Amino acid sequence: MLKILVGVVLGFLLFTNPGIRQTTADVLRFAADALAPEVEEGPTLQERIGEVLKGEQ
């Protein structure tokens, strides 16, 4: 029961305090960037679709 109460209080603080919410978002974004695979440079989806449409004309 204590764990649930602590979870509710922390959730309330994270939801209502903009400073804590921004810090949490920054930490989550940093973790996501660290875990994300490297993106290879290449044509975008829009460019690939444009090439297909040009080929049909």
C-alpha positions in Angstrom: 0.0 0.0 0.0 2.9 2.3 0.8 4.4 1.8 -2.7 1.1 2.8 -4.3 0.9 5.9 -2.2 4.5 6.9 -3.0 3.8 6.3 -6.7 0.7 8.4 -6.6 2.5 11.3 -4.9 5.4 11.2 -7.3 3.0 11.0 -10.2 1.1 14.0 -8.9 4.4 16.0 -8.5 5.6 15.1 -12.0 2.3 16.1 -13.5 1.8 19.4 -11.7 5.3 20.8 -11.5 6.5 22.2 -14.9 10.2 22.2 -13.8 10.2 18.6 -12.7 8.2 17.7 -15.8 10.8 19.4 -18.1 13.7 17.8 -16.3 12.0 14.4 -16.6 11.4 15.0 -20.3 15.1 16.0 -20.8 16.3 12.9 -19.0 14.1 10.7 -21.1 15.1 12.4 -24.3 18.8 12.0 -23.4 18.3 8.3 -22.7 16.4 7.8 -26.0 19.2 9.5 -27.9 21.8 7.4 -26.3 19.9 4.2 -27.1 18.8 5.1 -30.6 20.7 3.5 -33.5 22.7 5.7 -35.8 20.7 6.9 -38.7 22.1 6.4 -42.2 21.9 9.3 -44.6 19.7 8.5 -47.6 16.7 9.7 -49.5 13.6 10.6 -47.5 10.3 8.9 -47.9 9.0 12.0 -49.8 12.0 11.8 -52.2 11.5 8.1 -52.8 7.8 8.6 -53.5 8.6 11.4 -55.9 11.0 9.2 -57.8 8.4 6.5 -58.2 5.8 9.0 -59.4 8.2 10.6 -61.9 9.0 7.1 -63.3 5.3 6.5 -64.1 4.7 9.6 -66.1 
